[in-house]
Amino acid sequence: MAQVRDALGTSRKHALPLLAHLDATGVTRRRGDVRVAGPRLPPLS
């Protein structure tokens, strides 16, 4: 959470809903306190 918040230059209030949306749509997945790539994350070229 803190890394995303700092990278985006935003507050936790705005970063948390974004991360929740990414988790819900399969772009990321939560494994404990860590988020990992989900099945819908486009592959790196």
Buried (B, 14 or more C-beta within 10 A) or exposed (E): EEEBBEEEEEEEEEBEEEBEEBBEEEBBBEEEEEBEEBEEEEEEE
